[in-house]
Amino acid sequence: MLLIYGLQAQSILNDKAFYDTLKTHKIYGRIGFGLNVNDDDEHKVFLLQDASISKATSRHLFELSNSLYFNSNGTDQASNRFMLFARAALNRHKIVNNKIQSEANFFPEINTTIAYDEGRGLNYRFNGGGGITYSLHNNKWMRLKIGTGLQYEKESWRIFEREFLPALDTLSQSSKDKLQSAFGINEKGNINKDNVRWNNYVQMVYILGEKFNMTILGMVQVPLAVPYDNVYNVPYFPVDNKKYPRFTLEVSANFTITRHFSFNAKYFIQHDEGQISPLANEQITNFTNGLVYKF
């Protein structure tokens, strides 16, 4: 049996018409997913899911989005990943009788991100913090804003392939203690670290007619502390204590087909240099496209 159903969603943050017509206490959202169940020789599951919801009050805007990629097929599991993003934009607007009376040029934001990436050895990354957003330009065709702030970051990186992890259990306690003291590797084969990053971004949302939206998001996250302290530098675990910034670029295009369906294409690239894990690629790219259901 082979069942294939494909949809892909964009974040609600990328829709200019949504921002221009906010209504209080109504939940808006977009959802997309792809599912492939193959039972010819062995049970295999492939799942791709992306969703986002948003709710406005008379003064604030709350947004939540997540994406998931899961594949149960052997080595393809290295592509498994998950991301959850939540944001609260405070005092960004004033809505009276479901009509926007005014929008603030400056407003504070609070945000949280949780991420997992099996292929890069990222067990988890937690970012939480806030900042100030400034609306540079807003007219019928375009919204342009910039933001800056601080984020606390806590990460756990897997150093070894999973096939090697059972061998760690055979080591003596003294050997495990030496791994911890020399390289920061704990008994589970992970390096845990935390930092504070200065987060800066620029976002442009552009609309052409009633059907086409394009969003460009650029982000630079600069660490304020050196990533590794008192860790030995050896060829297999090269330690570079430079404060490498993390660069992110996302370009998303959305074409409306009907009231509830649209077509979306999204390109994502991130450069994340300086990780000690040999599994962590410095550059990540991703391209997705498909149908979106809006509600």
Summary of the structure (lengths in Angstrom):
residues: 295
radius of gyration: 21.6
end to end distance: 31.3
largest distance: 68.6
contacts: 891
relative contact order: 0.14
helix: 11%
strand: 59%
